[in-house]
């Protein structure tokens, strides 16, 4: 195989990786928007409508969406890993080719990055940018489960507090 063919193969694999990043972040934005809308709806039912009996429904929906986000995010992350491994293997083939650059495997676009430390520039592989969607989905599952266990009493207190405020306002206006 010629280096030109190997390089074209590498570019194709790198393009798959780039497109997967685009899909990952498109889905991240979608799920983040849906989660925020559900949190907003929960607040609306609790504080504006004062309907504590309905609050478990958006919480259950939030749990479902978070679990779905976790599944999709984990699959996205797995594809990023696979496409990255394929690009690194293609770079290794270029480096090992008779007329290929010997250090190409170490210095190509999909090469692994080690941990970096600095105040304004750092990289922590444990929480890389492609792991954030899955990590956030897990965190939201925990938050939604916590809300499921504790929110109804909060909503009932909020409804009672707002009812007392309304009675005080009515009394102050002499109605």
FENSUL-V493410 format. One record per residue. RES is the residue in one small letter. SS is DSSP state (2 for helix, 1 for strand, 0 for the rest). PHI is phi in whole degrees, -180 to 180 (NA if undefined). OMEGA is omega as a letter, one per 20 degrees, with the letter a starting at -180 (* if undefined). Layout:
res/ss/phi/omega
RES/SS/PHI/OMEGA
RES/SS/PHI/OMEGA
This chain:
res/ss/phi/omega
x/0/NA/r
x/0/-84/r
x/2/-63/r
x/2/-61/r
x/2/-63/a
x/2/-62/r
x/2/-67/r
x/2/-63/r
x/2/-62/r
x/2/-62/r
x/2/-61/r
x/2/-63/r
x/2/-66/r
x/2/-67/r
x/2/-66/r
x/2/-58/a
x/2/-63/r
x/2/-61/r
x/2/-65/r
x/2/-67/r
x/2/-60/r
x/2/-60/r
x/2/-65/a
x/2/-58/a
x/2/-75/r
x/2/-62/r
x/2/-70/r
x/2/-57/r
x/2/-62/r
x/2/-61/a
x/2/-66/r
x/2/-62/r
x/2/-64/r
x/2/-63/r
x/2/-61/r
x/2/-64/r
x/2/-64/r
x/2/-67/r
x/2/-60/r
x/2/-63/r
x/2/-65/r
x/2/-61/r
x/2/-63/r
x/2/-62/a
x/2/-64/a
x/2/-79/a
x/2/-100/a
x/2/-89/a
x/0/-86/a
x/0/52/a
x/0/-122/a
x/2/-63/a
x/2/-68/a
x/2/-90/a
x/2/-64/r
x/2/-64/a
x/2/-69/r
x/2/-66/r
x/2/-66/r
x/2/-62/r
x/2/-63/r
x/2/-62/r
x/2/-63/r
x/2/-59/a
x/2/-64/r
x/2/-66/r
x/2/-65/r
x/2/-62/r
x/2/-61/r
x/2/-60/a
x/2/-61/a
x/2/-64/a
x/2/-65/r
x/2/-67/r
x/2/-67/r
x/2/-59/a
x/2/-63/r
x/2/-62/r
x/2/-67/r
x/2/-60/r
x/2/-63/a
x/2/-64/a
x/2/-65/r
x/2/-66/r
x/2/-62/r
x/2/-65/r
x/2/-66/r
x/2/-66/r
x/2/-65/r
x/2/-66/r
x/2/-65/r
x/2/-64/r
x/2/-64/r
x/2/-65/a
x/2/-64/a
x/2/-86/r
x/0/-67/a
x/0/-54/a
x/0/-110/r
x/0/-90/r
x/0/-69/a
x/0/-64/a
x/0/-95/a
x/0/-61/a
x/0/-63/a
x/0/-90/a
x/0/-135/r
x/0/-120/a
x/0/-62/a
x/0/-103/r
x/0/-65/r
x/0/-63/r
x/0/-115/r
x/0/-80/r
x/0/-65/r
x/1/-128/a
x/0/-130/r
x/0/-177/a
x/0/-70/a
x/0/-107/r
x/0/-148/a
x/0/-147/r
x/1/-143/a
x/0/-119/a
x/2/-55/a
x/2/-63/a
x/2/-126/r
x/0/-71/a
x/0/-60/a
x/0/-82/r
x/0/-95/a
x/2/-62/r
x/2/-58/r
x/2/-67/a
x/2/-62/r
x/2/-65/r
x/2/-62/r
x/2/-64/r
x/2/-60/r
x/2/-68/r
x/2/-59/r
x/2/-63/r
x/2/-63/a
x/2/-62/r
x/2/-64/r
x/2/-63/r
x/2/-65/r
x/2/-60/a
x/2/-77/a
x/2/-124/a
x/2/-76/a
x/2/-60/r
x/2/-62/r
x/2/-63/a
x/2/-65/r
x/2/-67/r
x/2/-65/r
x/2/-63/r
x/2/-66/r
x/2/-66/r
x/2/-64/r
x/2/-67/r
x/2/-65/r
x/2/-66/r
x/2/-63/a
x/2/-65/r
x/2/-65/r
x/2/-64/r
x/2/-63/r
x/2/-63/r
x/2/-64/a
x/2/-66/a
x/2/-85/r
x/0/76/r
x/0/-91/*
